[in-house]
Amino acid sequence: MELTLVAVLGVISVVAVAAASRRVGVAAPLALVVVGIGLSFLPEVPHIEVEPELVLTVVLPPLLYASAVHMPVIDFRRDIKTILRLAVLLVAVTTLCEGYLFAWLLPGLGLAAAFALGAIISPTDAVAATSIGKRLGLPSRLMTILEGEGLVNDASSLVLLASAITAMTSSVHPWRVGADFVFSVAVATLLGVLVGVLTVLVRGRLRDTVPNTALSFVVPFLSFLPAEALGASGVLAVVVTGLVSGHLSPRFLRARDRLAEDINWQTIAFLLESGIFLLMGLQLRTLVDQARDAGQSVTHAVGIGLLASLLAIAARMLFLVPLVASLRHDADKAETFRTAVDDLADKLNSGQELPHRFRKSDPERLQGRLVRGRSDADFRINEKFGWRGGTVIAWSGMRGAVTVAAAQTLPSDTPYRPQLLLIAFTVATTTLLLQGLTLPWVIRRLRVDGDDEAADRAAFGELYAAMTDEVTEALADPSLTMADGTPFDPVIREQVRTWTEARRRRPTPQGVVPEDVNPREQYQELMLAAAVAQQNALLSLRASGTYNSRVLSRAQSMIDSELARFQDPEG
């Protein structure tokens, strides 16, 4: 009964704080951490000590999966170089810098334990940053980079942490750390792709929404657990599974299943994210008491945590300087590349002789590669950002609950362990509150432009016109019949065609439908055929990369609503 009451009160508290934070314009994670810290010092609140396995193996996989499913693969691919620089290289640099700082300030700690703590505080948590960015209208490319970094950097930091903990009891050569990292990434990626493809195919055969959604809840663990058992990164496997599942689901899963899954996963992610930030704040008094009981200075630990926070912020800001310069260089190279692609496309279309290395290429495949290459170049040119966007990314390096949970995995005989836990908590809360509370001011001060909504509307009009052409062609196909082979009535064909071309008004029937025709049944089947034709056209256009993910997502939502209306609930 007591556990049930705590759970009920926890959900109510999370919902109340989240609702209040929206009213006052503060990101919910920030408010929840502050509330948790305040509650932790109330006499009636017991000591809270969360098992790290609960966060790292139960809470983290579904959170990462829920975020990865909604990450457009095309955006992730286009910014993969930037994401990996932040999620891998910056994590490694931060681990080294922080490790030497801790080894200097805590004599007797040892380099291995110091690097372990550095790895713990190196990954950022994108939840607060993205919630602020969405509310203030940050451009989608910045959001993709921040979300992508948050998806991947947990994996790299946890691999470094495992190596550092191993080095605390035995010698570990740097080459071994690199080899372990490569092995972990390779196995996790392969396993993530395999689980993602297989689960989508299996779920595509289910014709009941409830079991389908229930199965989706275990998908993250189907990749996480085997990867961990094989010594690979379970976190990365979950991210890859989520990316693959999100990319393939429009092709294999019914619209009603995707819509139901989306609502349920949003609810789960909200509760898990909010609950973990609340628990993060509630642990403060426990960490303080543990340090005092061990005879260690709380003030000293907090002071080191503040220095480590400043170092983490400074390292990230310095790292972004060459990164932004590289992105601007990539945009300049993209203009030259686009010119070369256009020249090659003109030669291909006019039948001129191609350069030697393209002469044996299949013309159709080469045409597709050229379209994708030009689209990628246009993306880098049109959605480039300079020092303003780079500053926003630099100031979005908040740490979170994973940092606090990972610190709990340090061996019990680690020197200064209670202080190390408090240091990790100090870094997490300092960066979260300092940067999180000031990030809106930074965004407004820098006047970072959001997405071009007018261009998106124009692009959506072009995309819808292209999909409509596919529908018109499909409806004109004489071989298109009902499921039982009955031909469609021409009047209903015309109604559906007209409705597709003018969605804002229901077309007036033209002509008379014969009495032996069931207009409702034919209308439903034809509308379903039209929606399927639109879906196929959208998948083809998505593969070409011609349209940005915002326009594609809007079109997918429109098609899903039509498919959900006309698909047979029983399959």
Secondary structure, DSSP 8 states (H G I E B T S, - for coil): -HHHHHHHHHHHHHHHHHHHHHHHT--HHHHHHHHHHHHHTSTTS------HHIIIIIIHHHHHHHHHHTS-HHHHHHTHHHHHIIIIIHHHHHHHHHHHHHHHHSTTS-HHHHHHHHHHHSS--HHHHHHHHHHHT--HHHHHHHHHHHHHHHHHHHHHHHHHHHHTTS---HHHHHHHHHHHHHHHHHHHHHHHHHHHHHHHT---HHHHHHHHTTHHHHHHHHHHHTTS-HHHHHHHHHHHHHHHHHHHS-HHHHHHHHHHHHHHHHHHHHHHHHHHHHTHHHHHHHHHHTT--HHHHHHHHHHHHHHHHHHHHHHHHHHHHHHHHHHHHHHHHHHHHHHHHHHHHHT----GGGTTS-HHHHHHHHHHHHHHHHHHHHT---HHHHHHHHTT----HHHHHHHTTS-TT-TTHHHHHHHHHHHHHHHHHHHHHHHHHHHHHHT-----HHHHHHHHHHHHHHHHHHHHHHHT-TT-B-TTS-B--HHHHHHHHHHHH-TTS-----S---TTS-HHHHHHHHHHHHHHHHHHHHHHHHHHT-S-HHHHHHHHHHHHHHHHHHS-TT-
